[in-house]
Amino acid sequence: MGKAFESIAAGLGEAIEHASGKSSKATTHRFEPIDVKAIRAQVGMSQTEFAASFGISLGTLRHWERGDRQPHGPARVLLTVLARQPKAVLKALAAAA
C-alpha cells in the first residue's frame, strides 16, 4: 500500500492507544478555563458593551460567563491578550474605529 495509507494506519493506531489509556506518541493539548467574567470586569464593561466591542453575541458571552461553554480559537486568543494587555487591545480597537 501507499505511504498515505501507512500514515493513516499509524495515526489510527496511535489514536486507539491513546483512547485506551496506553502510552502513545499522541500529543494532547489541554487549556485552562478562561474566566471571561473577570476579564470583562477588568476592562470595566457591561455585558452588552463587551459583546458589542469585541464582536461576540450576547448569548455566547453569557454562556462563557456561566461556564456552560468555553471560548475556542480566535476568541480564546483575543480574551487571553485582553486579560494580559487590556489597554493595548482597547487602544488598537479605538484606532481602528
N, C-alpha and C positions, 0 to 999 in steps of 0.2 A: 504494500500500500504506500501512498504518498506521504510526504512529510507533514502535510496538513492533517491527515488522519492521525498520524503518530502524535502530533502535538495536541490534538483534541482528546485523544485517548489518555495521554499523560495527564492533561488537565482534569479530566473526569476522575481519574484515579486519585489525584490529589484532593479533589473536592469530596470524594467519598471517604477518604481517610480523615479529612478534617471534620466532616459531619459526624463521623463515628467517634470522634474524640482522640484519635491516634495522632501522633506527631507527624506533621507533613510540611511540605515546602510552602504551603499556602500562607499568604500574608493577610492578617486580619487587622482592619483599622477600626478602632473604637474611639468615638468622640465623646467628650464630656458634655452633658446637657448645658445649654446656654440659658441664663436667667434673663429672658427678654424684658420682663417687667422691671428688673433692676437697671438694665441698660436704658430703658425709656425714662425711668425716674432720674437717672444720672444726667440725661440731656434736658430734663425738665419739661417734657411734653405730655399732653393728654394722649389718650389712645388715638383719638381722631387726628390730632396734629401729627403724631408719629407715623401713623399709617399713610397719611397723605404725603408727608415729607419724603418717605422712603419707598413709595410705590407698593405698599403692602395693603392687601384688602383688610378691612377692619375685622372681619370674621377670622381671617388667618391669624392676625395679631392676637386676638382674644384666645384662640386655641393654643398658641405658643405660650401665652402668659399663664393659662390654666395648667399647662403641662400635658394637654391632650395630644399635642404634636410637637415636634422639634423642627426648627428650620434646617434646610439642606442646601447644598450647592452655593450659588452666589449669595443667597440671603444669609447663610451662615457666615460667609466671608465678610459681608457688609456689617453684620452685627458684631463680629469679632473686632473689626477695625474700629467701629463706632465705640465699642466698650473701651478700647485702648487709647484711641486718639479722637475723642468726640469733637474737639474744636477743629481739627483738620478736616474731618468729614463735613461738618456743618459749613465751614468756610468754603470748601470745594463746591458744595451744593449751592451756596449763595452766589458764588462767582458764575455758576452755570445758568443761573436764572436771569 
